[in-house]
Amino acid sequence: MAEYRIEDLAREGGTTVRNVRAYQDRGLLPRPRRAGRVSLYDGGHLARLRLIGQLLERGYSLVSIKELLDAWDNGRSLGGVLGLVAEVTGPWSDEEPGRMTRAELTGMFGGLSDPVAIAGAVQFGLLEPEDDTLTVFRVPSPRELAVCAELHAAGVPVHAVLDHLRALRADMERIAGSFMRLTETYLWQHYLKDSSLEEAPEMAELIRRLRPLAQRSVDSELARAMRRLATRQLGETLGRVLKAEDAAAEPQPEAPADPEAPALERFPFMSDEWIAAVSRLSRLITPDPEKRTPHPAVVDIVVSDVPGRDDPAELHLDVFHGRVLVRPGLLPGPDLMIHMDCPTARSLLLDNDRSLPREALVDGRMTARGDLFALTTFREAIASLSGWDLAGVLTELTAPEGD
């Protein structure tokens, strides 16, 4: 049987060494075999690691995954359970995702090439970058992207389309929640009474039969509502036109949408929502290829005196292979711990003050504890954040002070 060192296991399992150790600490992965000073893992570890990754991708928490794995360890088959998981977490549409280059995207939107609009589409989930160059994107829903392009071609600004989609998604969440409450009340409570894992295949079949019903009812009701409201709006519009003609007066044009309005939803600087938004966009934060940071590092950052917060803001940078990933919260055992106040953080991240780290360390506005190489990496990573090809996105994400 093949055996793996921890680095090889992480690579084969599509994860990181840090995650492998974390799974061991949580009891999801058994301990490796020791051969002298070397820890060796086998194919069982690899299969289990891949299963953990699949369940995480489908939205399962580590606690739920541990319960499933414990059942597996006790000799219970997970075949039916995994079939149920696949039925629930798999695609609920027959639409296939697409792939599009930056040039194709520009052509689709009539020559529009707006980095902020692209960042807004990524934030919403219309586009998913496939690499650091931001030249190729995965398109989860080509139909939805085509709708955006048609609306833009008809004269609707991109930021207005994105605002509409945000509201539509919230409405769809409420509709889906209503369906779930209906099925839970009249189906699941009865079906799951005295159930066991052995009944998982029957549960999966029930979901397979029910899944199209929500889509059909939504399609029918949407068509009815659109016809009714469009008819009413047409009547109101024609009435206004006829009245205006009778009065021999020119109709007052509606104020056009502001094409300069932000395409990104804005949040207060260093609020939890702001950090989460930056985290979602961190795949777009790519250093200049000629100025990649030479030393990988994890940098914990604590920002004090944040308006509107009772506690300091906490986030961390994970810098590796030239990438700068921003994540909420602190990691244990970082290479570098940075403390600074909110005005210093704002100047550093929003005002592109590249000389600030050195000056702030000298005058005490910033303190750093940790590895000297990590401090160099931090300075270079901050410079990279200021120089990426989507310069200004952080500012676009940030609500004006006082809002």
Secondary structure, DSSP 8 states (H G I E B T S, - for coil): --EE-HHHHHHHTTS-HHHHHHHHHTTSS---EEETTEEEEEHHHHHHHHHHHHHHHTT--HHHHHHHHHHHHTT---HHHHHHHHHHHS-SSS---EEEEHHHHHHHTTT---HHHHHHHHHHTS-EE-STTS-EEEES-HHHHHHHHHHHHHT--HHHHHHHHHHHHHHHHHHHHHHHHHHIIIIIHHHTTT--GGGHHHHHHHHHHHHHHHHHHHHHHHHHHHHHHHHHHHHHHHHHHHHHHHTT----------TTS-SS--B-TTSHHHHHHHHHTGGG----GGG--SS-EEEEEEEES-TT-SS-EEEEEEEETTEEEEEES--SS-SEEEEEEHHHHHHHHTS--TTHHHHHHHHTSEEEEE-HHHHHHHHHHHHHHHHSTTTTHHHHHB--TT-
